[in-house]
Amino acid sequence: MEEIIMNLIMHSGEARSYSMEAIQAAKENNIEEAKSLIEKADEELGHAHNAQTSLIQAEAGGDKAEFSLLLCHAQDHFMTTMTLKDVAIEIIDIYTRL
């Protein structure tokens, strides 16, 4: 369980970093690099989503997850990173139009 949670945190963190780097690249007018970084963020979020799904499937199968601060942190990190990636895409679009 802890390994799955740590994977969720790790992949979410990588996706967050790629998203922030994408915004910086767009600010520097490196739009193609920004889009490439968003693709990397998407890939990391896919891994994070798989980790989250395995937790959900385990609980649906009767293996109820014990609430922990670590699990709460992992979920929070994942959800805010998904939002950040969406905002990064919008920012990149704005810089592209400029």
C-alpha positions as CSV (number, residue, x, y, z in Angstrom):
1,M,0.0,0.0,0.0
2,E,2.7,2.5,0.9
3,E,4.6,1.7,-2.3
4,I,1.5,2.5,-4.3
5,I,1.0,5.7,-2.4
6,M,4.7,6.7,-2.9
7,N,4.3,6.0,-6.7
8,L,1.3,8.3,-6.8
9,I,3.3,11.0,-5.0
10,M,6.4,10.5,-7.2
11,H,4.6,10.5,-10.5
12,S,2.4,13.5,-9.5
13,G,5.5,15.4,-8.5
14,E,7.2,14.7,-11.8
15,A,4.1,15.8,-13.7
16,R,4.0,19.0,-11.6
17,S,7.7,19.8,-12.4
18,Y,7.1,19.2,-16.1
19,S,4.0,21.4,-16.1
20,M,5.9,24.3,-14.4
21,E,8.8,23.8,-16.8
22,A,6.4,24.0,-19.7
23,I,5.1,27.3,-18.5
24,Q,8.6,28.6,-18.2
25,A,9.4,27.4,-21.7
26,A,6.3,29.1,-23.1
27,K,7.4,32.4,-21.4
28,E,10.7,32.1,-23.2
29,N,8.8,31.5,-26.5
30,N,9.9,27.9,-26.7
31,I,6.4,26.7,-27.6
32,E,7.4,23.3,-29.0
33,E,9.4,22.5,-25.9
34,A,6.5,23.6,-23.8
35,K,4.2,21.2,-25.6
36,S,6.7,18.4,-25.3
37,L,6.9,19.0,-21.6
38,I,3.2,18.8,-21.3
39,E,3.3,15.4,-23.1
40,K,5.8,14.3,-20.4
41,A,3.5,15.6,-17.7
42,D,0.6,13.6,-19.3
43,E,2.7,10.5,-19.3
44,E,3.6,10.9,-15.6
45,L,0.0,11.6,-14.7
46,G,-1.0,8.4,-16.5
47,H,1.3,6.5,-14.2
48,A,-0.1,8.4,-11.2
49,H,-3.6,7.6,-12.3
50,N,-2.7,3.9,-12.6
51,A,-1.5,4.0,-9.0
52,Q,-4.7,5.7,-7.9
53,T,-6.8,3.2,-9.8
54,S,-5.1,0.2,-8.1
55,L,-6.0,1.7,-4.7
56,I,-9.6,2.2,-5.8
57,Q,-9.8,-1.3,-7.2
58,A,-8.3,-2.8,-4.1
59,E,-10.9,-1.1,-1.9
60,A,-13.7,-2.0,-4.3
61,G,-12.5,-5.6,-3.9
62,G,-12.9,-5.5,-0.2
63,D,-9.4,-4.4,0.8
64,K,-10.4,-1.2,2.6
65,A,-7.6,1.3,2.7
66,E,-6.8,2.7,6.1
67,F,-7.0,6.5,6.1
68,S,-3.5,8.0,6.5
69,L,-2.0,11.4,6.2
70,L,0.3,10.0,3.5
71,L,-2.7,8.8,1.4
72,C,-4.4,12.2,1.8
73,H,-1.2,14.0,0.7
74,A,-0.9,11.7,-2.3
75,Q,-4.5,12.4,-3.4
76,D,-4.1,16.1,-2.8
77,H,-0.8,16.2,-4.8
78,F,-2.4,14.3,-7.7
79,M,-5.5,16.4,-7.9
80,T,-3.6,19.8,-7.7
81,T,-1.1,18.6,-10.3
82,M,-3.9,17.7,-12.7
83,T,-5.3,21.2,-12.3
84,L,-1.9,22.8,-12.7
85,K,-1.3,20.8,-16.0
86,D,-4.7,22.1,-17.3
87,V,-3.8,25.7,-16.4
88,A,-0.3,25.2,-18.0
89,I,-2.0,24.2,-21.3
90,E,-4.1,27.4,-21.2
91,I,-1.0,29.5,-20.5
92,I,0.9,27.9,-23.3
93,D,-2.1,28.6,-25.6
94,I,-2.0,32.3,-24.6
95,Y,1.7,32.6,-25.2
96,T,1.3,30.8,-28.6
97,R,-1.3,33.4,-29.6
98,L,1.0,36.3,-28.6
